Amino acid sequence: MEKSETAMGSKRKHWADVVRGICMTAILYDHTDIYYSDTNVLPYELYVPNALTTFFILSGYLMYKRSGFCLKNKIRSIIKGLLLPYLIFTIAMALPKSLAHGLSFNIADMLINVLSGKASWFVAALFIAEMLFSIAIRLTKGRTLALLAVGTTGLIASMFMPYAGNPPFPWQADNALQAMFYLSIGYAYHKHEETIDGCITSPPLAIGLLSVPFVGIKTWEMYYDVSMTEWYINIDCYPMFLIDTVCGAALLILICKRLPRMRLMEWTGIRSLGFYFLCGGVPLTVSMALQRLGFAYNGCYLTVLPVFLIVYILTAILVWALYKYVPFVFGKWRIKS
């Protein structure tokens, strides 16, 4: 999850880190909004589905290796980079999470929750999606059309899973199948990146053309209150959802590729997994502390912004400490500056 390549070798693609950083910052902001104002004042559909699906696309992008794909190495990397952190963080945070929400704590229930992949839906879904997609890469020998077909099949299957039972499913199977579609898009884009980018002769024109359907669909969703909820999956109109998320991701990537370096977002993107595991606990703790100090949400949405700044700074400090002093919880011994 932490490495990216260029066509010429192992040099980092800074724009990819920026995109991941923006996505994770958006998710952190959403949690701050919810916990501090006790609702989604800024509508969930406005940006959260885009942040989540764009992150999936970037994960698929990073799965393509020009030097060749080794299933054994990739499986090992996924286990170290996703499963190990999932187990460590969800177990370590189970008791504090229960206390913060005023729930009783039971070790047996906690273990069942963790081992069934229900303790952190996003990471569990990404883990299963990457495992399945890695096997698909091996079986299809990385053929683009075959992998896009696999991803589309996963998406279609995820559409019907809510009718098959009550979520959450073990290891977030419905979200994992949906994520495979976005992994396939990211993988295909990386594989044909030079050709696709070469077709964009006028980036401003491309941004304008993508913005028209994106803004139009967002306006429609807000006006008619169209549900685009990712977890549990509750999507009213899949064609709109797909155009929204794919156009949104393409816009963000297109823009970030042409921006000067944004080191703070790069730093956040490189440590995105750490930010995700703390994106619930820190906003909740800060919101509870501010309420007890007499700074509860008063209906003025502008007050959410300084609260988010506090949340981001505290989260960044904790993430920095974790990566510096206990990097093994993220499946690595050290992380470069």
LINKAGI-V873269 format. One record per residue. N is the residue number from 0. RES is the residue in one letter. SS is DSSP state (a for helix, b for strand, c for the rest). PHI is phi in radians with two decimals (999 if undefined). D_CENTER is the distance of its C-alpha to the mean C-alpha in Angstrom with 1 decimal. Layout:
n: [N,N]
res: [RES,RES]
ss: [SS,SS]
phi: [PHI,PHI]
d_center: [D_CENTER,D_CENTER]
This chain:
n: [0,1,2,3,4,5,6,7,8,9,10,11,12,13,14,15,16,17,18,19,20,21,22,23,24,25,26,27,28,29,30,31,32,33,34,35,36,37,38,39,40,41,42,43,44,45,46,47,48,49,50,51,52,53,54,55,56,57,58,59,60,61,62,63,64,65,66,67,68,69,70,71,72,73,74,75,76,77,78,79,80,81,82,83,84,85,86,87,88,89,90,91,92,93,94,95,96,97,98,99,100,101,102,103,104,105,106,107,108,109,110,111,112,113,114,115,116,117,118,119,120,121,122,123,124,125,126,127,128,129,130,131,132,133,134,135,136,137,138,139,140,141,142,143,144,145,146,147,148,149,150,151,152,153,154,155,156,157,158,159,160,161,162,163,164,165,166,167,168,169,170,171,172,173,174,175,176,177,178,179,180,181,182,183,184,185,186,187,188,189,190,191,192,193,194,195,196,197,198,199,200,201,202,203,204,205,206,207,208,209,210,211,212,213,214,215,216,217,218,219,220,221,222,223,224,225,226,227,228,229,230,231,232,233,234,235,236,237,238,239,240,241,242,243,244,245,246,247,248,249,250,251,252,253,254,255,256,257,258,259,260,261,262,263,264,265,266,267,268,269,270,271,272,273,274,275,276,277,278,279,280,281,282,283,284,285,286,287,288,289,290,291,292,293,294,295,296,297,298,299,300,301,302,303,304,305,306,307,308,309,310,311,312,313,314,315,316,317,318,319,320,321,322,323,324,325,326,327,328,329,330,331,332,333,334,335,336]
res: [M,E,K,S,E,T,A,M,G,S,K,R,K,H,W,A,D,V,V,R,G,I,C,M,T,A,I,L,Y,D,H,T,D,I,Y,Y,S,D,T,N,V,L,P,Y,E,L,Y,V,P,N,A,L,T,T,F,F,I,L,S,G,Y,L,M,Y,K,R,S,G,F,C,L,K,N,K,I,R,S,I,I,K,G,L,L,L,P,Y,L,I,F,T,I,A,M,A,L,P,K,S,L,A,H,G,L,S,F,N,I,A,D,M,L,I,N,V,L,S,G,K,A,S,W,F,V,A,A,L,F,I,A,E,M,L,F,S,I,A,I,R,L,T,K,G,R,T,L,A,L,L,A,V,G,T,T,G,L,I,A,S,M,F,M,P,Y,A,G,N,P,P,F,P,W,Q,A,D,N,A,L,Q,A,M,F,Y,L,S,I,G,Y,A,Y,H,K,H,E,E,T,I,D,G,C,I,T,S,P,P,L,A,I,G,L,L,S,V,P,F,V,G,I,K,T,W,E,M,Y,Y,D,V,S,M,T,E,W,Y,I,N,I,D,C,Y,P,M,F,L,I,D,T,V,C,G,A,A,L,L,I,L,I,C,K,R,L,P,R,M,R,L,M,E,W,T,G,I,R,S,L,G,F,Y,F,L,C,G,G,V,P,L,T,V,S,M,A,L,Q,R,L,G,F,A,Y,N,G,C,Y,L,T,V,L,P,V,F,L,I,V,Y,I,L,T,A,I,L,V,W,A,L,Y,K,Y,V,P,F,V,F,G,K,W,R,I,K,S]
ss: [c,c,c,c,c,b,c,c,b,c,c,c,c,a,a,a,a,a,a,a,a,a,a,a,a,a,a,a,a,a,a,a,a,a,a,a,a,c,c,c,c,c,c,a,a,a,a,a,a,a,a,a,a,a,a,a,a,a,a,a,a,c,c,c,c,c,c,c,c,c,a,a,a,a,a,a,a,a,a,a,a,a,a,a,a,a,a,a,a,a,a,a,c,a,a,a,a,a,a,a,c,c,c,c,c,c,a,a,a,a,a,a,a,a,a,c,c,c,c,c,a,a,a,a,a,a,a,a,a,a,a,a,a,a,a,a,a,a,a,a,c,c,c,a,a,a,a,a,a,a,a,a,a,a,a,a,a,a,a,a,a,c,c,c,c,c,c,c,c,a,a,a,a,a,a,a,a,a,a,a,a,a,a,a,a,a,a,a,a,a,a,c,a,a,a,a,a,a,a,c,c,c,a,a,a,a,a,a,a,a,a,a,a,a,a,a,a,a,a,a,a,a,a,a,c,c,c,b,b,c,c,c,c,b,b,c,c,a,a,a,a,a,a,a,a,a,a,a,a,a,a,a,a,a,a,a,c,c,c,c,c,c,a,a,a,a,a,a,a,a,c,a,a,a,a,a,a,a,c,c,a,a,a,a,a,a,a,a,a,a,a,a,c,c,c,c,c,c,c,c,c,c,a,a,a,a,a,a,a,a,a,a,a,a,a,a,a,a,a,a,a,a,a,a,a,c,a,a,a,a,c,c,c,c,c,c,c]
phi: [999,-1.76,-2.05,-2.47,-2.22,-1.80,-1.11,-1.70,2.82,-1.81,-1.13,-1.13,-1.68,-1.10,-1.10,-1.16,-1.13,-1.10,-1.07,-1.11,-1.11,-1.12,-1.06,-1.22,-1.13,-1.10,-1.16,-1.09,-1.12,-1.04,-1.16,-1.10,-1.01,-1.15,-1.27,-1.41,-1.61,1.15,-2.91,-1.59,-1.11,-1.50,-0.90,-0.96,-1.14,-1.19,-2.66,-1.16,-1.00,-1.17,-1.11,-1.17,-1.23,-1.13,-1.11,-1.08,-1.07,-1.13,-1.12,-1.16,-0.99,-1.37,-1.42,-1.43,-2.18,-1.16,-1.36,2.04,-1.91,-2.00,-1.05,-1.06,-1.15,-1.18,-1.06,-1.07,-1.13,-1.15,-1.11,-1.22,-1.56,-2.19,-1.18,-1.04,-1.06,-1.03,-1.12,-1.12,-1.23,-1.19,-1.25,-1.13,-1.70,-1.09,-1.16,-1.00,-1.14,-1.13,-1.12,-1.12,-1.63,1.23,-1.83,-1.29,-1.95,-2.32,-1.07,-1.09,-1.11,-1.10,-1.13,-1.09,-1.08,-1.21,-1.26,-1.67,1.32,-1.78,-1.45,-2.69,-1.08,-1.16,-1.19,-1.08,-1.13,-1.14,-1.06,-1.14,-1.08,-1.19,-1.11,-1.14,-1.21,-1.10,-1.11,-1.12,-1.06,-1.14,-1.21,-1.62,1.00,1.30,-1.21,-1.04,-1.09,-1.12,-1.23,-1.12,-1.16,-1.07,-1.09,-1.15,-1.08,-1.07,-1.08,-1.08,-1.08,-1.15,-1.17,-1.72,-1.08,-1.01,-1.49,-1.61,3.01,-1.66,-1.26,-1.42,-1.43,-0.94,0.93,0.87,-0.98,-1.16,-1.19,-1.14,-1.14,-1.12,-1.09,-1.04,-1.09,-1.28,-1.06,-1.15,-1.15,-1.10,-1.11,-1.11,-1.12,-1.11,-1.11,-2.00,-1.03,-1.10,-1.17,-1.13,-1.13,-1.17,-1.37,-1.56,-1.38,-2.33,-0.93,-1.03,-1.16,-1.09,-1.09,-1.12,-1.16,-1.29,-1.19,-1.05,-1.17,-1.12,-1.16,-1.07,-1.20,-1.05,-1.08,-1.09,-1.07,-1.20,-1.19,-1.75,0.93,-1.38,-1.34,-2.29,-1.24,-1.48,-2.52,-1.10,-1.04,-2.56,-1.99,-1.28,-2.48,-1.15,-1.00,-1.13,-1.06,-1.20,-1.11,-1.01,-1.25,-1.24,-1.12,-1.09,-1.14,-1.08,-1.08,-1.10,-1.14,-1.06,-1.25,-1.13,-1.16,-1.96,-1.54,-1.14,-1.04,-2.03,-1.13,-1.15,-1.21,-1.06,-1.05,-1.14,-1.13,-1.10,-1.88,-1.05,-1.14,-1.08,-1.08,-1.13,-1.14,-1.79,-1.26,-1.78,-1.15,-1.18,-1.02,-1.14,-1.11,-1.10,-1.11,-1.13,-1.12,-1.15,-1.13,-1.22,-1.49,1.59,-1.98,-1.20,-1.06,-1.95,1.69,-1.58,-1.14,-1.08,-1.22,-1.18,-1.11,-1.13,-1.13,-1.10,-1.05,-1.09,-1.05,-1.10,-1.10,-1.12,-1.11,-1.08,-1.12,-1.13,-1.11,-1.01,-1.13,-1.11,-1.21,-1.42,-1.81,-2.35,-1.11,-1.12,-1.20,-1.84,1.37,-2.51,-1.57,-2.76,-2.29,-1.25,-1.19]
d_center: [11.0,13.1,15.5,16.1,19.4,21.7,24.3,26.8,25.4,23.0,22.7,19.3,17.9,17.4,15.9,12.9,12.4,13.1,10.5,7.7,9.8,10.1,6.6,6.6,10.1,9.7,7.9,10.8,13.2,12.5,13.4,16.3,17.5,17.6,19.4,21.7,22.8,22.5,20.9,18.5,21.0,18.6,17.8,14.4,14.9,15.5,12.0,9.3,9.1,9.0,6.2,4.0,6.5,6.9,4.1,5.9,9.0,8.9,8.7,11.6,13.2,13.5,15.1,18.0,20.8,24.0,25.9,25.5,23.3,24.3,23.0,24.4,22.7,19.3,19.6,20.8,17.9,15.3,17.4,17.8,14.3,12.5,15.3,17.5,15.1,14.1,17.9,19.0,16.7,17.0,20.7,21.3,19.8,21.3,24.6,23.4,21.0,23.9,26.3,24.2,23.9,27.6,27.1,29.4,28.2,29.1,28.4,28.8,26.4,23.8,24.2,24.1,20.9,19.3,20.9,20.0,16.2,16.3,15.7,11.8,10.6,6.9,8.2,11.3,10.1,8.3,11.7,13.9,12.4,12.9,16.2,17.5,16.5,18.2,21.3,21.2,21.3,24.3,26.1,25.8,26.4,23.5,25.1,23.0,24.5,24.4,20.7,20.0,22.3,20.6,17.2,19.2,21.0,17.9,16.8,20.4,20.6,17.6,19.5,22.4,21.1,21.2,24.9,25.4,24.8,23.2,19.5,17.9,18.8,19.1,15.9,14.1,16.0,15.5,11.7,12.0,14.7,12.8,9.9,13.0,14.0,11.1,11.6,15.2,14.9,13.2,15.8,18.6,17.9,18.1,21.2,22.9,21.5,25.0,26.5,23.9,24.0,27.7,28.0,26.6,30.0,29.2,25.7,26.8,28.0,24.9,22.8,25.5,25.5,21.7,21.9,24.6,22.8,19.6,21.6,23.9,21.4,19.8,23.3,24.2,21.3,22.2,25.9,26.0,23.3,21.4,18.9,15.4,13.9,11.0,12.2,15.0,15.1,17.6,17.7,21.2,21.3,19.3,20.9,19.9,16.3,16.1,18.0,16.0,12.5,14.2,16.4,13.9,11.9,15.4,16.6,14.1,14.6,18.3,18.7,16.9,19.0,22.1,21.4,23.1,21.2,19.1,19.4,17.8,14.5,15.0,15.7,12.6,10.5,12.7,12.2,8.5,8.8,11.8,10.5,8.1,11.2,13.3,11.6,13.8,17.0,17.7,17.5,19.6,22.0,22.5,23.0,25.5,27.3,27.8,29.1,31.6,32.7,33.4,30.6,29.0,27.4,30.4,29.1,28.7,25.1,25.8,25.9,22.2,21.8,23.8,22.2,18.7,20.4,21.8,18.5,16.8,19.9,20.2,16.7,17.2,20.5,19.4,16.6,19.4,21.8,19.7,19.1,22.7,24.5,22.7,20.4,21.3,18.9,16.1,18.4,20.2,23.5,22.8,20.4,22.1,22.3]
